[in-house]
Amino acid sequence: MASRSDIDGDRIAIWGIGHGAGVVVQAGAYDKRAKAAMGISPFFSCEADMLRFPPGAYQEAWEERASRIANPNLEPKYVPILAESMGMAERSPQASIIGNPQGFLLRSIFKPLSDAAGTPWENKLTLESLYWQSKFEPTTWIHLILPRPVYWVATDAPLLPNYQA
């Protein structure tokens, strides 16, 4: 962005939602071209996030990592990211990484947008990605953004209340 003639490189802000807000913290901490950072409903800690992983997924991720180190040609294993249906979200919220009704709502928004844009999107995450996510603690980098502005919107209320599937 900073190299574009139609962009003022001294006024670049970065933003993200959810896990993307965690990435914004890390990027803003080290990329000083970002003059401000904004996170909406931010992901704070994988230690806390792991409590919502499907049962056994984290242990399975560790085991798969060891297997892939021993045999790099193994095909990756996947877990679903978002609930595939409202029924699944209500009956089995831990069957996917974000398996609650709001996760299904996000899927019902993201998938059609991705399809309309012609971008491939599949509702899955590799166990290896889950393993590396478990190490991600974005709050440890917030102090490196300062004194640049940080706008952080956090709530315990659903992002999209009153949604009817």
Secondary structure, DSSP 8 states (H G I E B T S, - for coil): -TT-TTS-GGG-EEEEETHHHHHHHHHHHH-TT--EEEEES----HHHHGGGS-TTHHHHHHHHHHHHHH-TTS---EE-SB-SSHHHHHH-GGGSTB-SHHHHHHHHHHHHHHHHHT----S-EEHHHHHHHTT--GGGGHHHHTTS-EEEE--SS-SSTT---
